[in-house]
């Protein structure tokens, strides 16, 4: 049978791992070379073009604007407040489903605290 300390260690490992994956996602998301992976609809609509055709060699692969690393989470409040049809049009159905699952889990955890 697991003790409280075992559960605490497992929870700490899970939280640290989730945080590390989230940071890696956020950093990879703002790199120019990954635009086609993270913003495919923008390419289809013509709102973005490939960074590999323009700019300095290093700038094609690495985001050199250090201000974007500071504000890399600015998209989250807007995504959480966006109506679902607009979110589907902007980011896709998978993003809308993910946010619905996230918000359902968040609401459930709040109910457990009450």
Secondary structure, DSSP 8 states (H G I E B T S, - for coil): ---HHHHHHHHHHHHHHHHHHHHHHHHHHT-GGGHHHH-HHHHHHTS---GGGSS-TGGGTS---HHHHHTTTTHHHHHHHS-HHHHHHHH-HHHHHHHHHHHHHHHHHHHHH-
